[in-house]
């Protein structure tokens, strides 16, 4: 199946592009650089190949003359840009890239009962009281928000339950994160598409 952009979101300084995670059926890799072709051909699984193909398609849609590199912790970044940051997420049928002039996190998750079962492991006492922990949609949303903040903070080892706190004011979601003993905060935008939650931080983290 061909590349098909299904979401192209621009929100203030944030750009997000999302495609369907289609099977690899096109042998034409002309849209990849030589380094990307080599990496693609080194993947042995169909899943990894189609995810990588989707990522490169999205990268080419959002940027000109850019390549994606990865830190030693596995976080993606643009090899040629010091002014734009990216985040990548893939979940079953979707692949997405978010870009912004600040540290950005994007997470896409299928709504399921798994988040309900695991909620005591990643939600603190206040969150368990504030949100409907019997709802797969709500608990999946909280999980995606915490994933977004984990990616944005870029600090391996954060405890989802103790170091990342989620609150809601009216219909707006906020997240606080503790980094090296200091608390930072940002606002999260989150929406549902085809039984998936898609979340990203609309602003940079700022110290409280």
Helices and strands as residue ranges (DSSP letters): E 5-11, E 14-20, H 34-42, H 46-62, E 68-70, E 76-78, E 85-91, E 94-100, E 106-110, H 114-122, H 125-130, H 136-153, E 164-169, E 172-179, E 182-193, E 196-201, E 206-207
